Amino acid sequence: MSRMFGYARVSTDDQDLALQMAALIRHGVPEERIYSEHASGKDMNRKALHRVVRVMRPGETLVVWKLDRLGRTLTGVLGMIERLAKDNIDLISITESFNTQTPMGKAFLQIALVFAELERNMISERTKAGMAARKAADPGVKWGSKHFLRDYPKHLEHLQGLYNVGEFTVEARPTEKNPEAVITKGMSAKALLAEVNAIRPKGVKPWKSDETVRRWLREGAPGLVL
């Protein structure tokens, strides 16, 4: 029989885990392999749940008292079941007598995965429909995250000032492999990134990779008056 791990959860600090712990131990899960936490089922980013899944190996079994311990919403539960299936981890729910090691459990698992895929497709279709409606109402609306350089005038203004005083130059030098190659002379991409990070707007996270600047340069430094 494969190694079993347990997961127990209650929503608030004043609730007791004892019932779930006792049920898991009676089912044969060693106490030292039971991961528990006080956390809301709405939040799928739970430390103990992700920790137990990370330590488990293919062919092992996760045991819960009830399926709703995995999550409060159907989408959340289906998502976790799908993750376990991808990692080849079996799932047992004591209360519902659900066991993916049995023929009935395997059939239920396939149905669950179909519904998970259906839910993703429906969300995608609703998102596309919403975007189409918004674009129709406002053709000028922009989608996606802002470009770190192109969409922040202060960044471009600062770089323009550095360019104007000769701190760096941008020279288009096409090659056979990259006909749009842009070579920077003077300040390196890393130094330029440090400059714009230093003046980033409030709430904008600093970028860690100078590839952002290199990509902007390869695009022809849009927004910069050369």
Backbone as a ProteinNet text record, in pm:
[ID]
protein_1_A
[PRIMARY]
MSRMFGYARVSTDDQDLALQMAALIRHGVPEERIYSEHASGKDMNRKALHRVVRVMRPGETLVVWKLDRLGRTLTGVLGMIERLAKDNIDLISITESFNTQTPMGKAFLQIALVFAELERNMISERTKAGMAARKAADPGVKWGSKHFLRDYPKHLEHLQGLYNVGEFTVEARPTEKNPEAVITKGMSAKALLAEVNAIRPKGVKPWKSDETVRRWLREGAPGLVL
[TERTIARY]
83.7	0	87.5	48	127.5	127.2	227.1	233.6	117.6	60.5	-51.7	-10.5	-59	-43.8	-183.6	-195.4	-324.3	-322.5	-440.8	-455.9	-584	-572.1	-687.2	-691.6	-814.4	-829.2	-957.1	-947.2	-1064.8	-1048.2	-1160	-1156.4	-1107.4	-1139.3	-1104.6	-1025.2	-959.1	-873.6	-952.5	-1081.7	-1158.4	-1222.6	-1202.2	-1252.1	-1145.5	-1191.4	-1102	-1071.1	-944.5	-900.3	-908.5	-945.5	-935.7	-1017.1	-1138.2	-1223.9	-1157.7	-1107.2	-1041.9	-913.8	-835.4	-710.3	-737.4	-839.4	-872	-917	-998	-1046.9	-932.8	-839	-725.2	-636.5	-614.1	-530.7	-599.1	-732	-805	-796.7	-789.3	-781.9	-643.6	-547.2	-414.1	-307.5	-340.2	-240.3	-154.8	-23.8	61.8	48.7	43.5	23.4	131.6	255.1	364.2	353.5	263.6	244.9	111	55	-68.8	-32.7	-75.9	-53.1	-185.1	-183.1	-306.5	-287	-399.2	-391.6	-528.3	-525.3	-644.9	-646.2	-734.8	-736.5	-871.8	-912.3	-1038.6	-1030.1	-1139.3	-1144.2	-1151.7	-1182.5	-1187.5	-1048.4	-949.8	-812.4	-745.9	-716.1	-652.3	-500.4	-448	-303.7	-272.3	-295.1	-276.9	-144.8	-72.1	65.1	69.9	-11.3	-2.7	-47.2	-149.7	-198.3	-91	-30.1	73.2	197.9	224.2	342.4	327.4	209.5	191.1	196.3	140.9	144.5	287.8	368.3	507.3	591.7	565.7	649.7	607.5	485.1	437.1	498.1	505.9	563.2	456.1	477.3	381.1	352.6	225.6	185.2	144	170.8	129.9	-13	-69.2	-212.1	-233.3	-317.4	-358.3	-496.6	-509.6	-635.8	-691.6	-820.5	-888.8	-1015.1	-1063.1	-1187.3	-1307.4	-1313.7	-1417.2	-1353.8	-1414.7	-1361.6	-1360.1	-1454.7	-1458.5	-1341.9	-1260.5	-1138.5	-1037.3	-1049.1	-958.3	-993.7	-1120.7	-1163.4	-1311.6	-1352.2	-1493.1	-1573.9	-1509.9	-1581.4	-1557.6	-1651.8	-1638.3	-1516	-1494.8	-1379.5	-1249.2	-1241.9	-1121	-1094.3	-1199.7	-1184.8	-1144.3	-1210.9	-1177.8	-1034.8	-992.6	-856.2	-753.1	-779.1	-684.9	-686.8	-804.6	-814.1	-735.3	-746.6	-673.8	-522.6	-479.6	-336.3	-284.1	-359.4	-317.2	-309.1	-407.9	-408.6	-286.7	-249.8	-133.5	-5.2	-0.3	117.9	111.1	6.6	-12.5	-23.7	-96.6	-121.7	-267.3	-291.8	-427.9	-491.8	-624.6	-699	-807.7	-816.3	-921.3	-993	-1126.4	-1207.9	-1286.6	-1261.8	-1319.2	-1471.1	-1525	-1669.3	-1747.9	-1700.5	-1773.6	-1737.9	-1648.5	-1602.6	-1550.4	-1478.4	-1423.3	-1278.5	-1242.7	-1109.1	-1071.8	-971.7	-933.8	-860.5	-835.7	-773	-875.1	-1005.2	-1111.4	-1166.7	-1229.8	-1289.4	-1389.6	-1475.7	-1573.4	-1503.8	-1400.3	-1325.9	-1255.3	-1199.8	-1132.1	-1232	-1353.4	-1456.5	-1497.2	-1512.4	-1546.5	-1436.2	-1312.3	-1199.3	-1204.2	-1233.1	-1242.1	-1352.9	-1465.9	-1576.7	-1535.1	-1465.2	-1420.8	-1326.8	-1236.5	-1141.4	-1212	-1316.3	-1394	-1462.2	-1520.2	-1586.6	-1486.1	-1366.1	-1262.6	-1226.1	-1211.6	-1181.1	-1297.1	-1419.8	-1537.9	-1542.7	-1512.9	-1514	-1410	-1291.2	-1187.3	-1231.2	-1291.9	-1337.9	-1447.5	-1537.7	-1645.6	-1591.1	-1492	-1430.1	-1361.2	-1292.2	-1223.1	-1321.8	-1433.8	-1533.5	-1597	-1624.6	-1682	-1583.9	-1454.2	-1352.9	-1343.2	-1342.1	-1334.2	-1456.2	-1574.5	-1697.4	-1694.1	-1644.8	-1635.5	-1538.8	-1423.8	-1325	-1379.9	-1452	-1509.4	-1611.8	-1694.9	-1795.7	-1729.9	-1622.3	-1552.3	-1484.8	-1423.2	-1357.5	-1458.4	-1576.8	-1680.2	-1729.6	-1738.1	-1784.9	-1677.5	-1550.7	-1439.4	-1323.8	-1320.4	-1217	-1075.3	-1057.3	-923.2	-870.5	-949.4	-907.1	-788.2	-692.6	-575.1	-585.2	-541	-548.2	-408.4	-400.3	-272	-199.4	-91.6	-13.2	64.3	93.5	166	311.1	361.1	502.7	583.7	688.7	764.7	823.4	858.2	917.3	818.8	764.3	684.6	562.7	500.7	376.1	392.8	515.4	539	617.9	550.4	616	736.8	730.1	842.8	968.6	950.6	1065.1	1127.8	1042.2	1091.2	1155.7	1094.7	1150.2	1290.3	1306.8	1436.7	1539.6	1501.3	1591.9	1624.2	1524.9	1548.6	1654.2	1646.2	1744.5	1883.5	1895.7	2025.9	2079.5	1989	2028.2	2074.5	2001.9	2032.2	2170.3	2213.4	2344.5	2455.6	2422.4	2525.3	2563.2	2477.7	2509.3	2503.9	2421.7	2417.7	2367.6	2398.5	2350	2283.8	2194.5	2124.6	2152.7	2209.4	2247.6	2185.8	2104.8	2045.4	2152.2	2175.4	2276.7	2219.8	2145.3	2081	2182.6	2143.2	2223.8	2136.4	2197.6	2121.5	2024.5	2069.5	1984	1877.7	1912.8	1820.1	1823.5	1737.1	1739.8	1699.2	1642.2	1600	1688.9	1810.8	1900.3	1931.9	1938	1972.8	2089.2	2195.7	2313.8	2315.6	2337.7	2347.1	2494	2533.8	2668.9	2661.7	2760	2761	2705.8	2597.9	2538.6	2486.2	2507.7	2458.6	2309.3	2247.7	2105.7	2080.1	2174.4	2160.6	2160.7	2248.3	2255.4	2129.5	2078.9	1955.1	1837.8	1835.7	1728.9	1734.5	1855.2	1871	1819.4	1839.8	1793.7	1641.1	1573.3	1427	1366.9	1434.2	1386.7	1389.1	1488.6	1505.2	1392.9	1326.6	1219.4	1084.4	1072.1	947.2	831	712.8	595.9	558.1	490.2	445.3	352.5	376.5	292.7	343.8	443.6	500.3	620.2	617.9	727.3	852.8	968.5	1092.5	1115.4	1170.7	1203.5	1341.5	1357.7	1483.5	1570.6	1510.9	1586.1	1609.5	1735.5	1764.9	1721.2	1667.5	1614	1496.9	1427.4	1319	1371.7	1485	1545.1	1596.7	1659.8	1712.4	1599	1486.2	1373.1	1321.4	1316.5	1273.5	1368.6	1496.5	1594.9	1581.9	1558	1543	1420.5	1321.8	1200.5	1223.8	1343.6	1375	1358.6	1361.5	1346.5	1223.5	1103.5	982.8	959.1	923.2	899.6	1018.6	1136.5	1257.8	1279.9	1311	1341.1	1490.3	1524.2	1664.2	1720.3
-119.4	0	124.8	226.9	348.1	427.2	510.3	595.5	693.9	717.3	809.8	934.7	1046.1	1174.2	1228.9	1308.8	1364.5	1516	1572.7	1718	1750.9	1840.6	1882.4	2034.5	2089.1	2234.5	2275.9	2382.4	2451.3	2598.7	2670	2805.9	2908.6	2890.7	2992.1	2930.9	3017.8	2972.4	2907.3	2943.6	2887.7	2753.9	2706.2	2574.7	2469.4	2345.4	2238.8	2141.7	2106.7	2010.2	1866.5	1846.7	1713.7	1608.1	1641.5	1544.5	1494.8	1587.6	1549.7	1470.9	1515.3	1446	1301.7	1282.8	1148.1	1059.7	1114.7	1037.8	997	1086.8	1055.8	948.1	957.5	857.6	721.9	718.8	590.7	529.1	612.8	561.6	505.8	532.4	476.8	577.4	705.1	807	833.2	818.4	847.1	994.6	1019.4	1155.6	1250.7	1200.6	1288.1	1325.9	1258.4	1292.7	1362.7	1420.4	1498	1646.9	1719.1	1862.6	1934	2027.3	2094.5	2244.8	2317.5	2463.2	2523.6	2646.8	2728	2828	2807.5	2894	2883.5	2990.3	2991.7	2904.4	2835.4	2752.2	2832.7	2962.2	3046.5	3068.6	3071	3096.8	2965.3	2948.7	2825.9	2831.6	2946.2	2959.5	2936.1	2811.4	2778.1	2704.8	2747.5	2698.3	2548.1	2498.9	2356.7	2268.4	2310.5	2231.2	2220.7	2332.5	2328.8	2255.4	2263.4	2196	2044.4	1993.4	1848	1796.7	1873.7	1829.7	1829.7	1927.8	1935.3	1818.5	1773.3	1666.1	1528.4	1518.6	1387.4	1349.8	1219.3	1166	1088.7	1071.7	996	859.4	821.2	692	697.9	810.8	824.2	876.6	878.5	907.9	1019.6	1115.9	1222.4	1188.8	1194.8	1161.8	1286.9	1314.2	1425.4	1372.6	1446.9	1407.4	1424.9	1540.2	1567.9	1644.3	1634.3	1703.2	1854.2	1907.7	2052.2	2104.8	2013	2058.4	2110.3	2063	2109.4	2250.2	2288.3	2420.5	2439	2564.7	2593.1	2595.1	2627.8	2637.3	2512.9	2485.5	2371.3	2388.4	2512.2	2538.8	2509.4	2551	2527.5	2379.8	2305.1	2161	2089.6	2123.3	2059.5	2091.4	2214.9	2253.5	2172.4	2150	2071.3	1924.7	1871.3	1732.2	1716	1814.5	1808.8	1814.3	1897.9	1907.2	1774.8	1712.6	1583.8	1478.4	1480.6	1382.6	1400.4	1526.2	1552	1502.3	1510.7	1464.7	1315.5	1247.6	1104.1	1072.6	1158.8	1138.9	1099.6	989.4	944.9	1028.4	1028.8	1108.1	1022.7	1031.3	962.4	1064.8	1065.1	1145.2	1047.7	1052.2	953.1	962.8	1080.2	1098.2	1058.2	1099.6	1067.7	930.7	857.2	726.7	738.2	846.9	873.4	827.6	748.9	692.2	676.7	753.9	746.7	617.5	532.2	403.3	298.5	328	233.6	267.4	171.4	199.2	314.5	317.4	425.4	559.3	557.5	680.5	731.5	639.5	679.7	739.2	681.7	735.5	875.4	893.9	1025.7	1125.5	1080.6	1168.1	1217.4	1127.2	1167.7	1269.8	1248.3	1343.9	1479.2	1475	1598.8	1676.8	1606.4	1672.6	1733.4	1664.7	1719.7	1849	1849	1970	2082.3	2048.5	2149.8	2214.8	2134.6	2186.9	2271.9	2225.6	2300.7	2436.5	2438.6	2564.3	2661.4	2612.4	2699.1	2756.7	2672.4	2719.2	2824	2803.2	2899.4	3032.7	3027.8	3151	3223.9	3147.3	3206	3273	3205.1	3261.2	3386.7	3385.9	3504.8	3621.4	3590.7	3695.1	3755.7	3669.4	3718.1	3802.1	3756	3830.1	3966.8	3969.6	4096	4192.4	4139.7	4223.3	4277.8	4192.9	4237.2	4347.8	4331.5	4433.1	4564.1	4553.4	4674.5	4745.4	4668.9	4729	4796.6	4733.5	4792.3	4924.5	4929.7	5051.3	5159.6	5117.8	5212.8	5157.6	5187.9	5130.4	5164.2	5270.4	5311.7	5243.8	5155.1	5092.5	4999.8	4998.5	4912.7	4798.3	4678.8	4559.8	4514	4437.1	4381.9	4475.9	4426.1	4505.9	4613.9	4722	4831.5	4792	4842.5	4824	4910.9	4852.9	4921.4	5054.2	5062.8	5185.7	5263	5196.9	5265.2	5336.1	5277	5331.4	5423.4	5457.8	5549.6	5670.4	5782.8	5902.1	5948.9	5938.7	5984.7	5903	5773.4	5689.4	5735.1	5754	5794.6	5933.2	6022.3	6157.3	6152.3	6064.9	6051.2	5992.7	5889.7	5828.5	5925.8	6006	6104.1	6204.6	6244.8	6338.4	6279.3	6151.7	6085.2	6072.2	6042.5	6029	6163.7	6269.8	6402.7	6453.2	6413.8	6461.6	6363	6259.5	6167.9	6056.5	6028.8	5919.4	5784.2	5775	5652.5	5689.3	5604.1	5623.2	5494	5507.1	5391.5	5389.4	5281.6	5270.9	5145.5	5163.5	5049.4	4985.2	4859.9	4789.3	4653.4	4648.4	4522.9	4412.8	4291.2	4174	4074.8	3971.7	3871.8	3798.7	3767.3	3694.7	3784.2	3908.9	4000.9	4134	4148.9	4271.3	4395.8	4378.4	4492.6	4511.4	4456.4	4464.3	4609.5	4638.8	4772.2	4760.3	4833.9	4831.1	4955.8	4936.5	5049.7	5076.2	5200.1	5239.9	5332.6	5325	5407.5	5327.4	5372.6	5304	5167.4	5068.9	4934.6	4926.5	4819.6	4798.2	4787	4725.5	4710.8	4846.4	4935.9	5070.1	5150.1	5134.9	5203.3	5154.3	5024	4967.5	5025.8	5040.4	5097.7	5241.2	5314	5452.5	5460.8	5378.4	5387.2	5323.9	5225.6	5169.9	5275.8	5363.4	5465	5567.2	5584.1	5683	5618	5488.7	5419.9	5481.8	5485.5	5542.1	5460.3	5523.4	5456.1	5340.4	5225.7	5108.6	5020.3	5067.3	4987.1	4910.8	4779	4697	4716	4715.3	4727.7	4603.7	4624.1	4512.1	4461.4	4331.5	4269.8	4230.7	4223	4175.6	4290.2	4307.5	4411.8	4370.4	4248.6	4206.1	4295.9	4354.7	4448.1	4564.7	4619.5	4731.4	4685.2	4569.1	4518	4498.4	4446.2	4424.6	4558.2	4658.3	4791.8	4848.5	4826.5	4874.3	4800	4666.5	4588.6	4633	4685	4734.6	4870	4924.9	5055.1	5168.1	5137.4	5237.8	5323.6	5261.6	5340.5	5447.1	5566.7	5677	5770.1	5721.1	5802.1	5876.8	6005.2	6084	6070.8	5996.6	5968.1	6071.1
0	0	0	-76.1	-88.7	42.5	57.6	176	174.5	293.3	304.8	381.3	333.4	400.6	428.2	532.4	566.1	560	531.9	535.2	610.3	708.5	788.4	791.2	787.5	787.3	857.7	937.4	990.2	955.4	951.6	900.5	1001.1	1128	1227.4	1341.9	1417.2	1526.9	1639.4	1653.6	1763.6	1729	1605.9	1568.1	1598.4	1618.9	1665.6	1552.8	1542.9	1441.4	1489.7	1616.1	1678.2	1603.9	1560.3	1491.3	1363.6	1284.7	1158.9	1183.9	1279.5	1310.2	1351.1	1437.8	1485.5	1370	1278.4	1164.5	1072.6	1050.2	963.7	1024.4	1155.2	1223.7	1221.7	1245	1239.8	1100.7	999.6	862.5	831	918.8	898.6	860.7	865.4	833.1	957.5	949.2	1065.1	1105.6	1233.7	1282.4	1232	1218.8	1175.7	1027.9	953.7	812.5	788.5	893	879.6	882.5	782.2	772.1	801.2	893.4	933.3	937.5	929.3	936	964.5	1013.8	1030.5	915.4	818	699.8	631.4	567.6	494.9	371	342.1	222.8	94.8	105.7	-13.7	-70.7	18.5	-23.5	-63.3	-191.9	-237.6	-223.4	-184.4	-164.3	-16.6	29.4	170.8	189.8	292.4	311.8	336.2	431.4	466	350.3	278.8	166.1	58	23.2	-80.4	-31.1	98.6	154	143.4	178.6	175	31.6	-62.3	-202	-254.6	-209.7	-255.7	-205.8	-84.2	-28.9	-77.7	-132.1	-176.8	-311	-333.8	-455.9	-534.4	-666	-746	-685.1	-683.7	-630	-484.3	-415	-275.7	-268.1	-147.8	-131.4	-29.8	-68	22.7	77.8	210	275.3	342.7	318.4	385	450.5	549.5	618.3	525.9	457.2	358.6	242.8	125.5	8.4	27	106.5	123.2	207	263.4	331.6	229.6	105.1	-0.6	-44.5	-36.3	-78.8	-59.6	-49	-25.3	-153.8	-265.2	-392.3	-477.4	-565.7	-655.9	-744.9	-791.9	-877.5	-804.8	-677.6	-599.2	-577.4	-543.3	-519.5	-647.6	-758.5	-885.5	-927.4	-902.1	-936.1	-859.1	-729.4	-649.3	-690.9	-719.1	-766	-895.6	-983.2	-1110.3	-1087	-994.1	-964.9	-911.7	-821.2	-766.1	-875.9	-966.6	-1075.3	-1165.5	-1194.1	-1279.2	-1213.4	-1079.8	-1005.8	-974.3	-1026.2	-1002.7	-853.6	-781.7	-638.9	-620.4	-549.1	-523.7	-413.4	-412.8	-314.9	-250.8	-119.5	-44.1	42.1	35.6	126.4	213.3	342.7	434.3	440	457.6	475.8	352.1	234.4	110.2	55	121.5	71.6	-70.8	-95.2	-227.4	-230.5	-332	-339.7	-486.4	-532.3	-673.7	-708.1	-608.2	-635.4	-679.2	-658.7	-695.3	-833.2	-901.5	-1033.6	-1028.5	-924.6	-913.2	-890.3	-806.8	-781.3	-905.2	-984.1	-1107.7	-1206.5	-1210.4	-1299.8	-1254.8	-1123.9	-1070.9	-1101.7	-1092.1	-1119.8	-1264.1	-1357.5	-1497.8	-1519	-1451.3	-1462.1	-1403.7	-1290.3	-1225.5	-1316.7	-1384.3	-1472.8	-1594.1	-1642.6	-1754.1	-1711.7	-1590.9	-1541.4	-1517.3	-1472	-1452.1	-1585.2	-1690.3	-1822.8	-1875.1	-1850.7	-1892.6	-1824.1	-1694.6	-1620	-1675.8	-1707.9	-1764.5	-1898.4	-1982.7	-2113.3	-2099.5	-2002.4	-1981.5	-1932	-1841.1	-1792.8	-1907.6	-1993.2	-2107.3	-2202.1	-2229.8	-2319.9	-2261.5	-2129.3	-2065.8	-2070.3	-2050	-2054.7	-2194	-2296.9	-2434	-2469.6	-2425.3	-2453.6	-2385.5	-2262.3	-2189.7	-2256.3	-2301.7	-2369.3	-2500.4	-2575.8	-2703.3	-2680.4	-2576.1	-2545	-2503.7	-2423.8	-2378.5	-2495.5	-2585.2	-2700.6	-2792.4	-2806.5	-2890.2	-2831.2	-2698.3	-2631.3	-2629.9	-2621.9	-2614.9	-2697.8	-2828.5	-2916.1	-2873.8	-2796	-2757.2	-2633.7	-2571.4	-2446.6	-2472.1	-2378	-2388.3	-2290.2	-2330.2	-2245.7	-2210.8	-2102.2	-2060.3	-1966.3	-1908.4	-1814.5	-1889.5	-1820.5	-1882	-1909.3	-2020.9	-2052.5	-1957.9	-1898.7	-1794.2	-1842.3	-1970	-2023	-2110	-2207.1	-2308.7	-2250.6	-2148.1	-2096.1	-1975.7	-1941.7	-1830	-1880.4	-1903.9	-1960.2	-1879.6	-1745.4	-1664.3	-1691.2	-1713	-1746.6	-1878.4	-1977.6	-2108.8	-2102.8	-2025.8	-2012.2	-1950.7	-1850.2	-1785.2	-1881.7	-1955	-2052.2	-2165.4	-2205.5	-2310.5	-2266.1	-2138.1	-2085.7	-2085.8	-2046	-2047	-2189	-2281.5	-2422	-2478.7	-2443.5	-2497.7	-2455	-2333.5	-2285.6	-2318.3	-2396	-2442.9	-2348.1	-2246.9	-2154.1	-2225.5	-2326.6	-2406.7	-2546	-2640.7	-2777.2	-2822.9	-2915.9	-2972.2	-3121.2	-3167.2	-3308.2	-3368.8	-3468.1	-3537.6	-3624.4	-3604	-3683	-3722.4	-3832.3	-3873.3	-3899.9	-3869	-3900.9	-3975.1	-4028.9	-4103	-4012.9	-3890.4	-3797.3	-3734.6	-3711.3	-3646.2	-3720.7	-3820.4	-3900.6	-3823	-3702.7	-3623.4	-3500.7	-3505.5	-3389.8	-3356.4	-3227.6	-3181.2	-3084.9	-3110.6	-3026.5	-2938.7	-2808.9	-2717.4	-2686.4	-2695	-2658.7	-2538.3	-2454.1	-2333.5	-2216.5	-2155.5	-2041.2	-2083.7	-2001.7	-2030.5	-2002.3	-2052	-2025.9	-1876.5	-1805.4	-1660.3	-1591.3	-1637.3	-1578.8	-1609.8	-1732.2	-1769.4	-1685.8	-1660.6	-1578	-1437.2	-1383.3	-1250	-1246.7	-1354.5	-1361.6	-1355.4	-1435	-1437.2	-1312.3	-1254.2	-1127.3	-1017.8	-1024.3	-920.5	-922.3	-1038.3	-1047	-1074.5	-1049.7	-1081.2	-1003.4	-1063.9	-996.6	-873.6	-781.5	-660.4	-696.7	-635.3	-661.5	-772.9	-848.7	-957.7	-903.2	-916.4	-865.1	-950.1	-886.4	-964.6	-1049.6	-1168.1	-1254.6	-1218.8	-1221.7	-1181.9	-1300.2	-1417.8	-1534.5	-1632.3	-1673.7	-1771.8	-1912.5	-1925	-2054.4	-2095.7	-1996.7	-2025.1	-2108.7	-2066.8	-2139.8	-2275.1	-2278	-2405.5	-2507.6	-2460.4	-2550.1	-2603.2	-2514.8	-2555.6	-2660.9	-2642.2	-2739.4	-2871.2	-2861.9	-2985.6	-3064.5	-2993.9	-3061.1	-3124.7	-3106.9	-3163.3	-3065.2	-2933.1	-2827.4	-2848	-2860.3	-2886.2	-2780.1	-2826.1	-2736.3	-2721.9	-2760.2	-2748.8	-2882.1	-2871.7	-2991.1	-3020.7	-3123.2	-3154	-3252.4
[MASK]
++++++++++++++++++++++++++++++++++++++++++++++++++++++++++++++++++++++++++++++++++++++++++++++++++++++++++++++++++++++++++++++++++++++++++++++++++++++++++++++++++++++++++++++++++++++++++++++++++++++++++++++++++++++++++++++++++

